[in-house]
Amino acid sequence: MKKKRPSISLSPQLEQLLSSHAGIQEGLHKNKKLLQELAAAVKALSDAYVEPEKCDWKALYKKTAAVQAYLLYYLPVNLVKLFPLLDELVKGGAFDLAQRQHMSVLDIGCGPGTFMLGLLEYLCHVSRTDASGLQSISLTGVDRIKDSLAAADSLIRQYCSLGFLPPGMEVKASFRQGSVISPDFLKSPELYDLIIAGNIIAELQGEALSDCLAAITGHLAPGGALIIVDPGTRRAARRLLDVRNMLLQHTELRLYAPCLCAASCPLQDDPGQWCHEKLFWHPTEAIRLIDGVLGFTKEKGIKYSFLSFVKNDVERLSIHAGMAKDKIWRVGSYVIKNKGEDRLWVCNGEQRLQLRRLERNSSETNSDFEQAERGDLVFVDGAVPRIAFHDLPRDAVFTIVR
Ligand SMILES: C[S@@+](CC[C@H](N)C(=O)[O-])C[C@H]1O[C@@H](n2cnc3c(N)ncnc32)[C@H](O)[C@@H]1O
């Protein structure tokens, strides 16, 4: 039986830090005018993301309201995406957090430090339950906008002074202004254990994209992981499909997630579909209030697309000992409820199947079916192929394994 996924939320300390950094001293609910202004700025950013190449981002981020909107809305929404991505790598044995004393991290297109803060929040979160020997972290952020780097520097510094980090953990942060599309923009031989590229890769194309990928993969340390995360839109997800192919063809990196194997993607020739995940969480107060004004629905989940690659020989799915690997799938849709039956898409990186379970075939062995969520790994045995789908009879097994 599925254990409910732990619900994700920002720490109250970070929520408070973001508010004060955005210059909001008293609760937004007490300041209707400010709330309206912030909501308008979130809407303007949301519109700009629809066609990002047409936006003058430098000019936009000169506006105080846009900076406040990013800090209070998009930063938290993006930051929490890192939790399930790191969890999958760490718990799957692909990124050995427990064995590391030091970790060097590169965040490209870091903006105000979203994913660096995300990593620190994640570490604070897991340190409550899992022992880690991590004593020091060096964070390097690269962005072309100087003001964003200054904001990142200040936020990381203040976060570290909250006394919230695991005891004894030291954090060193440095920032470089530069463009990630100039060849070897890092200008140093340093290797990084974790490289995060958040909401930037899907915007690069052609030579700029290949130069950037070459630079970041060349700076990934052995045993390291690369996380690329972008919005869960069709446009971004289709672009990540090209990135997936480029990294598989031109580098030694191993694809770790979302795909369970590195075959040709089954969505490659199906432009109507796109691979994305949905994350369920507790939105911050500011996001709930802004959504209330705009009619946005972040409390119903956040869509995103991602790729995780590793530089090691870890065998995918090896932690699921005793289960045939070809029977493990990733859920790629929500449960589609019809009269008398439920349906669900699953994918393993090579093949995509629609599973159907008739209500009358619901049984103890397949009872996880109705609880499955996008991104779950499931063990499926005994599905019977039909013309357009696979049927789960009463004695079929459908178990959520993660
Ligand atoms: C949508 S923001 C994402 C910021 C942060 N990673 C996040 O997810 O919240 C994209 C960031 O990438 C930066 N960026 C875009 N193109 C860049 C380039 N060629 N070189 C360096 N930074 C770039 C922008 O300045 C901006 O801060």
The ligand as a Gaussian input file, in Angstrom:
#p B3LYP/6-31G(d) Opt

LIG

0 1
 C       14.079000      32.263000     -15.250000
 S       15.507000      32.825000     -14.420000
 C       15.847000      31.449000     -13.357000
 C       16.579000      31.825000     -12.118000
 C       16.748000      30.662000     -11.140000
 N       17.601000      29.635000     -11.689000
 C       15.388000      30.089000     -10.822000
 O       15.042000      29.031000     -11.365000
 O       14.652000      30.688000     -10.056000
 C       16.744000      32.603000     -15.646000
 C       18.091000      33.123000     -15.163000
 O       19.072000      32.768000     -16.113000
 C       19.905000      33.888000     -16.333000
 N       20.450000      33.756000     -17.691000
 C       19.755000      33.651000     -18.844000
 N       20.606000      33.513000     -19.891000
 C       21.846000      33.543000     -19.362000
 C       23.139000      33.449000     -19.910000
 N       23.318000      33.320000     -21.217000
 N       24.194000      33.478000     -19.090000
 C       24.034000      33.626000     -17.747000
 N       22.830000      33.716000     -17.165000
 C       21.750000      33.691000     -17.960000
 C       18.994000      35.077000     -16.186000
 O       19.712000      36.242000     -15.881000
 C       18.102000      34.621000     -15.044000
 O       18.630000      34.968000     -13.781000

